[in-house]
Amino acid sequence: MPELPEVEVTRLGIQPHLEGRKVSAVQVIDGRLRWPVPSGLTKTLPGQHVISIKRRGKYLLLEMETGYLLLHLGMTGTLRVLPSGDPLKTHDRVTFEFGKVSLRLHDPRKFGAVLWHPKSKGPIESNSLLLKLGVEPFSPEFAGELGTEILYQCSRGRSIAVKQFLLAGQAVVGVGNIYCSESLFEAGIHPAKAAGKLTRPQCSRLAAAVRLILKKAIDAGGSTLKDFVNSDGDPGHFMVQTKVYDRKDQPCKVCNASIKQIVQGQRSTYFCVQCQKR
């Protein structure tokens, strides 16, 4: 599933091609996504310009004159910038035309989303899909001691494992399964440790680790397990840098102990028994 780094890589890829451009047409090839694609988009969007392209969690937010286009890649979605004449492919769901350039959502499993938030309904931050999201990891609100305090206060009284606490995204967004394992290793925290038992020093290390790992993933173009490619069709390369994820029984790159795998919430977790003692 594309996580924050993959979505940010996508945003960085499409931004120079689309910002300031005018939508010339919208074609809904198959609107049966996670939520039905609004039928009125084919009439609402043409003629409007893309003012800005931002990201909130795993949502891409394309600001237009009268509203925001919310895009989510779901489990297997990708957004590609292509010449408008490029033939449609199987699993292409929606295409947005910008004259000679086309932005296409390709989504084999149809868990992605294309939604519209009119400005008449209030600021985009008030959208129900964004309201409960935690703080952005690269925002000033999560920098330095502020990030430490957010993790510490949000984890108080929580018996849930710290891995699941991070995945929930209510304290800080974007730490997907791969990045949870890598961040916890970087911080030296056992993934099964109760979130409520995290100390302030541990929260400080974890906040710094989250920012470090996510930045490395973005710089590497994200992670490609099966389907993800960026807006140019290139896969991400973060998987070659992982220290624990998908390295079961291989030696730890720090202490040489064997990397272990456990299942938490039906998701695989990888950790070092020596570097991440419980």
C-alpha positions as CSV (number, residue, x, y, z in Angstrom):
1,M,0.0,0.0,0.0
2,P,1.4,3.4,-0.9
3,E,2.2,5.3,2.4
4,L,3.3,8.8,3.1
5,P,6.7,8.6,1.3
6,E,5.1,7.2,-1.8
7,V,2.4,9.8,-1.8
8,E,4.9,12.6,-1.3
9,V,7.0,11.2,-4.1
10,T,3.9,11.2,-6.3
11,R,3.1,14.8,-5.3
12,L,6.6,16.0,-6.1
13,G,6.4,14.2,-9.4
14,I,3.1,15.7,-10.7
15,Q,3.4,19.1,-9.1
16,P,5.7,20.7,-11.8
17,H,3.5,19.4,-14.6
18,L,0.1,20.4,-13.2
19,E,0.3,23.5,-11.0
20,G,-1.1,26.5,-12.8
21,R,-2.5,24.3,-15.6
22,K,-6.2,24.3,-16.6
23,V,-8.3,21.2,-16.6
24,S,-9.6,20.7,-20.2
25,A,-11.6,17.5,-19.6
26,V,-12.3,14.7,-17.1
27,Q,-13.0,11.1,-18.1
28,V,-14.4,8.7,-15.5
29,I,-13.6,5.3,-17.0
30,D,-14.7,3.3,-14.0
31,G,-15.9,5.2,-11.0
32,R,-16.4,2.2,-8.7
33,L,-13.6,3.0,-6.3
34,R,-13.6,2.9,-2.5
35,W,-16.3,5.6,-2.8
36,P,-18.1,6.3,-6.0
37,V,-16.4,9.0,-8.1
38,P,-18.7,12.1,-8.0
39,S,-20.6,12.1,-11.2
40,G,-20.5,15.9,-11.5
41,L,-16.7,16.1,-11.8
42,T,-16.8,15.9,-15.6
43,K,-18.7,19.2,-15.5
44,T,-17.2,20.8,-12.4
45,L,-13.5,20.6,-13.1
46,P,-13.1,21.6,-16.8
47,G,-12.0,25.3,-17.0
48,Q,-10.6,25.4,-13.5
49,H,-6.9,25.8,-12.7
50,V,-4.7,23.8,-10.3
51,I,-3.7,26.4,-7.8
52,S,-1.6,24.2,-5.6
53,I,-0.9,20.5,-4.9
54,K,-0.5,19.6,-1.3
55,R,-0.5,16.4,0.8
56,R,-2.3,15.6,4.1
57,G,-1.4,12.2,5.4
58,K,-1.9,9.9,2.4
59,Y,-4.3,12.2,0.6
60,L,-3.2,14.4,-2.3
61,L,-5.1,17.8,-2.3
62,L,-5.4,19.6,-5.6
63,E,-6.7,23.1,-4.9
64,M,-8.9,24.5,-7.7
65,E,-10.8,27.8,-7.8
66,T,-14.0,26.4,-6.3
67,G,-12.8,23.4,-4.3
68,Y,-10.3,20.7,-3.6
69,L,-9.8,17.4,-5.5
70,L,-8.9,14.7,-3.0
71,L,-7.0,11.8,-4.4
72,H,-6.0,8.6,-2.5
73,L,-4.0,5.8,-4.0
74,G,-5.6,3.0,-1.9
75,M,-3.8,-0.4,-1.9
76,T,-2.5,-0.5,-5.5
77,G,-3.1,2.9,-7.1
78,T,-0.6,5.1,-9.0
79,L,-0.9,8.5,-10.6
80,R,1.0,8.9,-13.9
81,V,1.6,12.1,-16.0
82,L,1.3,11.0,-19.6
83,P,0.8,12.5,-23.1
84,S,-2.9,12.9,-23.6
85,G,-2.8,10.7,-26.6
86,D,-1.3,7.8,-24.7
87,P,-3.7,4.7,-25.0
88,L,-5.7,3.8,-22.0
89,K,-4.6,0.7,-20.1
90,T,-6.5,-2.0,-18.2
91,H,-7.3,-0.7,-14.7
92,D,-7.1,3.0,-15.6
93,R,-10.0,4.5,-13.7
94,V,-10.0,8.2,-14.1
95,T,-8.1,10.6,-16.4
96,F,-7.7,14.4,-16.0
97,E,-6.8,16.2,-19.1
98,F,-4.6,19.3,-19.2
99,G,-4.4,20.0,-22.9
100,K,-1.5,17.9,-24.1
101,V,-0.9,16.3,-20.7
102,S,-3.0,13.7,-18.9
103,L,-3.0,12.7,-15.2
104,R,-4.3,9.2,-14.9
105,L,-5.3,7.1,-11.9
106,H,-4.4,3.5,-12.4
107,D,-5.9,1.3,-9.7
108,P,-6.2,-2.5,-10.1
109,R,-7.9,-3.2,-6.8
110,K,-10.1,-0.1,-6.8
111,F,-9.4,0.9,-3.2
112,G,-8.3,4.4,-4.2
113,A,-10.5,7.5,-4.1
114,V,-11.3,10.6,-6.2
115,L,-13.5,13.0,-4.2
116,W,-14.5,16.6,-4.3
117,H,-14.6,19.2,-1.4
118,P,-16.3,22.4,-2.5
119,K,-14.9,25.5,-0.8
120,S,-18.5,26.4,0.0
121,K,-18.4,23.6,2.6
122,G,-15.6,25.2,4.5
123,P,-11.8,24.8,4.6
124,I,-10.3,21.5,3.5
125,E,-9.1,20.8,7.0
126,S,-12.8,20.4,8.0
127,N,-13.2,17.5,5.7
128,S,-14.3,14.4,7.7
129,L,-11.5,12.3,6.1
130,L,-8.8,14.6,7.4
131,L,-10.2,15.7,10.8
132,K,-8.8,12.8,12.8
133,L,-5.4,12.6,11.3
134,G,-2.4,13.1,13.5
135,V,0.3,15.8,13.0
136,E,2.4,15.8,9.9
137,P,5.9,14.4,10.7
138,F,7.7,17.2,8.8
139,S,5.6,20.0,10.2
140,P,6.9,22.5,12.8
141,E,4.4,21.0,15.2
142,F,6.4,17.7,15.3
143,A,9.9,19.2,15.3
144,G,12.2,18.8,18.2
145,E,10.7,18.6,21.7
146,L,7.2,19.2,20.2
147,G,7.3,15.8,18.5
148,T,8.5,14.2,21.7
149,E,5.7,15.7,23.7
150,I,3.0,14.7,21.1
151,L,4.2,11.0,21.2
152,Y,4.5,11.0,25.0
153,Q,1.1,12.6,25.7
154,C,-0.8,10.6,23.0
155,S,0.6,7.3,24.3
156,R,-0.3,7.8,28.0
157,G,-2.5,5.1,29.3
158,R,-2.3,3.1,26.1
159,S,-1.8,-0.7,26.5
160,I,-1.6,-1.1,22.7
161,A,1.8,-2.1,21.3
162,V,3.8,0.8,20.1
163,K,3.9,-0.6,16.6
164,Q,0.1,-0.5,16.4
165,F,0.1,2.9,18.1
166,L,2.2,4.3,15.3
167,L,0.3,2.6,12.5
168,A,-3.0,4.1,13.8
169,G,-1.8,7.6,12.7
170,Q,-3.6,9.5,15.4
171,A,-0.5,10.9,16.9
172,V,1.6,11.3,13.8
173,V,0.6,10.4,10.2
174,G,2.4,8.5,7.6
175,V,4.3,5.8,9.5
176,G,3.2,2.8,7.5
177,N,4.2,-0.8,8.1
178,I,7.6,-0.8,6.6
179,Y,8.5,2.6,8.2
180,C,7.2,1.4,11.6
181,S,9.7,-1.4,11.7
182,E,12.5,0.8,10.5
183,S,11.7,3.7,12.9
184,L,11.4,1.4,15.9
185,F,14.7,-0.2,15.1
186,E,16.4,3.2,14.6
187,A,15.0,4.3,18.0
188,G,16.0,1.0,19.7
189,I,12.4,0.2,20.9
190,H,10.8,-3.3,20.9
191,P,7.7,-3.2,18.6
192,A,5.6,-5.1,21.2
193,K,6.3,-2.6,24.0
194,A,3.1,-1.1,25.4
195,A,2.8,2.5,24.1
196,G,1.9,3.7,27.5
197,K,5.2,2.6,28.9
198,L,7.3,4.7,26.5
199,T,9.6,7.1,28.4
200,R,10.2,10.7,27.3
201,P,13.7,9.8,26.1
202,Q,12.3,6.9,24.1
203,C,9.6,9.3,22.6
204,S,12.4,11.7,21.7
205,R,14.4,9.0,19.9
206,L,11.2,7.7,18.2
207,A,10.1,11.1,16.9
208,A,13.6,11.8,15.5
209,A,13.6,8.2,13.9
210,V,10.3,8.7,12.3
211,R,11.4,11.9,10.6
212,L,14.8,10.3,9.6
213,I,13.3,7.2,8.1
214,L,10.5,8.9,6.2
215,K,13.0,11.4,4.7
216,K,15.3,8.6,3.6
217,A,12.3,6.8,2.0
218,I,11.2,10.0,0.1
219,D,14.8,10.5,-1.0
220,A,14.9,6.9,-2.3
221,G,11.7,7.4,-4.2
222,G,9.6,5.4,-1.8
223,S,9.2,1.6,-1.4
224,T,8.1,-0.8,-4.1
225,L,6.8,-4.2,-3.0
226,K,4.5,-5.0,-5.9
227,D,2.7,-2.1,-7.6
228,F,4.0,1.3,-6.7
229,V,5.7,3.4,-9.3
230,N,6.1,7.2,-9.3
231,S,4.6,9.6,-11.8
232,D,7.2,8.7,-14.4
233,G,6.7,5.0,-14.0
234,D,9.8,4.3,-11.9
235,P,9.8,2.1,-8.8
236,G,11.0,3.2,-5.4
237,H,14.3,2.0,-4.0
238,F,14.0,2.3,-0.2
239,M,13.7,-1.5,0.2
240,V,17.4,-1.9,-0.6
241,Q,18.2,0.3,2.5
242,T,16.1,-1.4,5.1
243,K,17.9,-2.6,8.2
244,V,15.2,-5.0,9.5
245,Y,12.1,-5.0,7.3
246,D,11.8,-8.2,5.2
247,R,15.2,-9.4,6.6
248,K,14.0,-12.4,8.7
249,D,16.9,-14.6,9.9
250,Q,19.4,-12.3,8.3
251,P,22.1,-10.7,10.5
252,C,21.5,-7.3,12.1
253,K,23.6,-4.7,10.3
254,V,24.5,-3.2,13.7
255,C,25.1,-6.1,16.1
256,N,25.0,-9.2,13.8
257,A,22.1,-10.8,15.8
258,S,19.4,-12.6,13.8
259,I,16.4,-10.4,12.7
260,K,13.1,-11.8,13.9
261,Q,9.6,-11.6,12.4
262,I,6.3,-11.4,14.3
263,V,2.8,-10.7,13.3
264,Q,0.9,-7.8,14.8
265,G,-2.6,-6.9,13.7
266,Q,-2.2,-9.2,10.7
267,R,0.9,-7.2,9.6
268,S,4.5,-8.5,9.6
269,T,6.9,-6.8,12.0
270,Y,10.7,-7.2,11.9
271,F,13.1,-6.3,14.7
272,C,16.5,-7.2,16.2
273,V,16.4,-9.0,19.5
274,Q,19.6,-7.4,20.7
275,C,19.1,-3.8,19.5
276,Q,15.4,-3.7,20.5
277,K,15.2,-5.4,23.9
278,R,11.7,-5.3,25.4
